[in-house]
């Protein structure tokens, strides 16, 4: 993935950045959402005229990246001829020795993939097409459209110089939640990871994510508590279920189909 801010800056992407301290309170979904809303408002104030376009952001793509990495790849300054042009740097600590905060970026994708509609309307597949085209632009996106056109560099360098898309594996280090918003009661979420994609329901926080993250004792406990019936006497279980209850979005038409299929399967 490399340096996200460098990618956005050099590709002349319209973005805002905010440092986010990892919340200690439980649950923290609401507080994180407030930070996201603040960043989105800052992006709109900086780059759009909402009064002139009352329908904004209808038909538009808006991206958010939260960088929580401990280390990342960065271009090596003044490298020797045989050295890899990228080096690994730690970003765990800040200059004063305190813990590194998460970096949150809100941005508009490049102009050739920032809309999901056109004069003729839209097709559902366009959501996937746009994400397949660009998620995080490369530094030279305006010149090469996300492809690396440089030669005489290592395969690793070529890969790191390309745009990040939904097909980018990134060694499993990038999770993408793509929300397709067609109406207030028609919101679909798709989970992209390691070049793969699946429909993602709110309850999948406790079903899919535990299969991806490391099997630490904390993660095992979270998964176990999430599967329990909401026990009012168990404070830790309460925290987990309150967190899950805060993740709310719905797709009524899909839910009707999903419930019908599940009912048929259960009756067999």
N, C-alpha and C positions, 0 to 999 in steps of 0.2 A: 504494500500500500504506500509506503514511504511517508514523506511529510505532507499531511493533508493541506495545511495552510500554504505550503509552497506550491502545491498543485493548483489550488484555487486562485492564488495571487498571480502566478505566471500565466495562467489561462484566461486571466481577466474576468473571472467569474464574479458575479455580484453576490457577496456574502457578508455575514456578520459573525463575530466570534465572541464567545462568552466562556469564562472559566467557571466550572461548576464544582463546588465541594461535594464530596460524596456524603449524602445525608445519613445521619446516625439514627434519626427517629424511625419508628416502625408504625405504620407502613410509610414508605417514602414515595410512592408513585405519584400522589397528589402534588407534593412539593416539586418533583421533577417535572411534572406537566406544567406547573406554574412557570418554571424556568424556561421551558420550551415556548410557552406562550409569550413570555417577555422577549425572547430572541426573535420570534416570528414578527412581533409588532415592530421591533427595531429594524428588521429587514424591510418591512413594508414602508416604514417611515423614510428609510434611506433611499429606496429605489423605486417606489411606486407612488401614484397619485390616486388614492382610493376614492376620492371625491369625484374624479373624472371617470372612473371605472367602477360603478356600483356593484358590478357582478364579480369583481375580483374576490377570491382566486379561482372562480369557476373555470374549468377547462385547463388549468395550469398545473404543472408539476412543481412541488416545493420539496426540497431535500433537507434532511437533518442528519449530521454525523456526530456521534459522541465518541471521542477518542479516549479510550481507557487503557491504552497499551503501556506496558512497562518499558519496552524498548521499541525502536523503529529504525528503518533504513533511511539513510540520508546521503546526499551526494558528498563525496569525499573531496575537500578542497586541496588543490595542488598535489594531485595524486601522481605517483610514479607510473611509468609506462606499463609495467606489468601488474599494477595493483587494480583490484576491482574498483570501479568508480563509485560504488555504494559501500557505505560502512554502517555498522550497527551502533546506535547510540542509546544510552539509557535515558529514560524520561520519568524515573520513579521519584526523584527528589528535585525540589526547586533550588534556586541559588542560595537561599538561606537555610537549606537543609530540611525544610518542612516537606510533608508529603505532597507529591504532585497532584494537582487538581485535574479533573476531567476537562477536556476541551470540547465545547459544543459549537458546531458550525451550522448555521442555517443559510441556505443559498438557493438561487435559481440555477437550474441546469443550463447548458449551452443553448443558444437560440434555435438550433436545428432539432432539439428534442425536448423543449420545455413546455410543449402543449400536448394535451391528449384529445383535442377536438379540432375540427376544421369547419369550413363552410358547409360541407355535406353532412355534418354530424360526427359521429365517432363509432368505432367498433370496440368491443370489449378487449380484443387482442392487443389494442394499441398500448395498453398499460404495460404489458409484458415486452412489447417491441421497444418502447422508449427505455425501459430499464436495461434491456439487452444492449442498447446502443451506448448508454452512458449513465453511470451512477456517480462516480467521482472523476472529473475530467483529468487528463494528463496535462502537463505544463505546455505542451505544444498542440493542444486540441484544435485551435483555429487553423493551424497549418495542415495537420494530418488527420483530423476527425477522430482522434483517439487511438490511431494506429501508430506504431513506432516506425518511422521511415529511415531511421539512422542505420548505417551499416558499420561493420568492423567493431562491433561491441559484443559482449558475452550474451548468451541466451538469457541469463538472469537479468542483466541490465535492460535488455529489450523488453522483458516482461514487466519490469518495474517502471518502465517509461510509458507503458500503454495506459489507456483509460481503464478505470475499474468499472465493471459491468456486473449484471446478475450472473453471468457465466464465469466470473473470476473466482477461482477457488481460494486464493489468498491463504493457502495452508490451513484453512478452517478458522482463520482469525477474524473473519468479518461475517456478521449476521445482519441481514437486511429484512425489515418488516415493511412491505409495500401495501399501503392502504389505497383501495380503489373506491372512491367516494362518488356514488351516483345520486344518492338521495340521503336524507336524514336516517331513514330506516333501511337503507341499502348500501352498507359499507362492508366490503370484503377485505380481508387481510391475507396476504401471502408471505410465507416465510422462505427466504432464499439463503442457502448456506452451502458452502463447498461446491458451488456450481449446480445445486439441486434446488427444487422448489416444491412446496406443499401448501395447501390451504391451512390457515392458522386461525383457530377459534380461541376465544378468551381462556377457556379451560386448558388449552394446550400449553400454557405457561407451566403447568404442573405435570404435563404428559410428555411433551416433546423436549423441552429445554433440559430436563434432568438427564436425558439420554446423550446430550451434547457436551455438557460441562463436566469437569473432572469429578471423580467420585470422592470428593472430600466429605468429611463427617458432617459439615454444615449443609452441603448440598443434599446429602442423603436424608438428613433430618427434614429439610424443606419439602422434599418429594414425599416423604412419609406422612408429614403433617397435612399436606395438601390432599392426600387421598383419604384422610380421616373424615368422618362426619363432623360437622362444625360443633365442637364441644365447648360450651360456654364456660366450663370450669378450667379448661386448659388455656392458659394465657398465650403460650407460644402458638398453639393451633389457631387461636383467635386472630393473632397478628397475621398469620399466613392467609386465612380466609378473608380477612378485611382487605388485604392486598389484592387478592384475586377478585373480590367484589368491585374494586375500584377500576378494573380493566373492563370498560363497557363500550361495546359497539355492536351493532346488530345488522343482520341481513335477513329480513323477514321471509323473502321468497326462498332463499337458500335454506333457512331453518325449517320451513315447511317440507321441503324436499328431503332434508337430512333426517327429520323426525319420522317421515313416512318410510324411508329406507331402513332406519333402525328398528321401527315397529315390525316391518316385514321380516327382518332377520331374527328378531327375538321370538316371533311366532313360529319359526321353523323348528 
